[in-house]
Amino acid sequence: MRAAGDFRANPLSIPQTMPPGRTAEKQVYCPRKQLPFTGLISMSMRLFLLSLALVALGITSPVKGEDFTLPLAGVDQLDVRVWTGDNRGPLFVWILNQYGERPGSERQAERLAAAGATVWQVDLLDSLLLRRDSRTVRSLDGEAVAALLEAAVDSRLGPVVAVGCDRMAAPLLRGLRLWQDRTDDVNAIAGAVLFYPNLYRGTPVAGEDPQLLGIAGATGLPIAVMQPELGVHRQRVNELQDALRGGGSATYTWLIPGMRDYYLQYTEHPDTETFEAFGGPLPPDVRQAQEGTTAQLMAMVRLLAAAPRTARAAALDAAVDASMDTPFGLVERPRTEAPSFDQVDARGERHTLDGSLGRVTLVNFWATWCPPCVHEIPSMNRLAGDYAEDEFAIVSINFKEDADHILAFMDEVQVDFPVLMDLDGSIAAEWSVFAFPSSFLLDREGRIRYSVNTAIEWDTDEIRRVIDRLREEPGERGQGHRPAVRK
């Protein structure tokens, strides 16, 4: 029997927003097709279109509000951008992504204002003059967010909902926790909405499991997780839910069908280099998901405001909440059997791990939307060309992209090795892949000997020496690889 609010069996079902006994229909991902949204999602679209109709009739008039500066302790301050509807809706305190990409978030603020909400958006790193890197984000103590939330409560707008995405979920939750410990009314803030949250201490050595930051288990206010179906951390969402609930948070998860991380930031004209891959005309399914997010957020306000909460947050272990130092580059690993695979590549040929026995093999996990992944392909091509096929091979495994998309990419970018398709992410999960690219160097026995958790230049003397050393080791099982066979 499931406890109230436990959505694990059907992460699209949202109690309190549907009649008893009904659940939302789960969608099946259809690559490159417009996805029909059903249940609550189709209702989201209808509500959004209704809000636009009301705007057209003059019933609600969304405007760009008056921006303001919020002084903090010392000389620091936060620059707050404001969008207002009718001042009778909720107040969304929106912490921008760590890359500073604005167009997608601003477009969402306009939609929320059209639906009657007020939106405050803050770029923490820009306001605090901090570097845009992962370690800086994971190290933010939450004081600035707590001050912003206090100002939101004092504004008497609301209900107040904090919103953040990716790594910004960590400082957001820390700020929420500080505010909770200092307030006399924990109901003054409805809770938080986290889009594709990354609440991990850092990127682990490729093949090792990541560790959650301590704050994931020390927040007592309600939390909604908006998890894209094709997101990098989709397979770990249950672990995150367990941690949040273990800290006293009523936690709800919405699975966004057919979407990838940062789907909200897709825009025709990105304003940062990081998001160039998200530029261009919006695919219909992405546009539909973006527009449906407005009604989803408005529905989440009611859900979070009605959810139970603890009077005080759970204890926070500062040591576990600290960023983790991880070695990057080529790292030697204990000799372990590599997980097996039996998969078809984008051209229809089947490949198995056993087929590579007898030669050193580089197994590379990647995706076309990952710029570092694409950057290292030429050096991998050159490395493959340095060895005979029966001595060394590269097998790449693409993350959740279909054959048509991969082949179109290969028409533009030369790839001299097979690209296997991990359509559901199960192979990446079995290999404990956390970040992209991640690579594993296997000996002739099919054992993992080295791993890499970032993009590198592969055709270097250092890498060749490692490969040559593995080639010279005596083999027991592998007497020669078996060629791929066509499906």
Buried (B, 14 or more C-beta within 10 A) or exposed (E): EEEEBBBEEBBBBBBEBBEEEEBBBBBEBEBEEEBEBBBBBBBBBEBBEEBBEBBEEEEBEBEEBEEEEBEBEEEBBBBBBBBBBBEEBBBBBBBBBBBBBBBBBBBBBBBBBBBBBBBBBBBBBBBBEBEBEBEBBBBBEBBBBBBBBBBBBEEEBBBBBBBBBBBBBBBBBBBBBBBBBEBEEBEBBBBBBBBBBBBBBBBBBBBBEBBBBBBBBBBBBBBBBBBBBBBBBBBBBEBBBBBBBEBBBBBBBBBBBBBBBBBBBBBEEBBBEBBEBBBEEBBEBBBBBBBBBBBBBBBBBBBBBEBEBBEEBBEBEEEBBBBBEBEEEBBEBEEEEBBEBEBBBBBEBBBBBBBBBBBBBBBBBBBBBBEEBBEBBBBBBEBBEEBEEEBBBBBBBBBBBBBEBBEEBBEEEEBEBBBBBBBBBEBBBBBBBBBBBBBBBBBBBBBBBBBBBBBBBBBEEEBBEBBEEBBEEEBEEBEEBEEBEEE
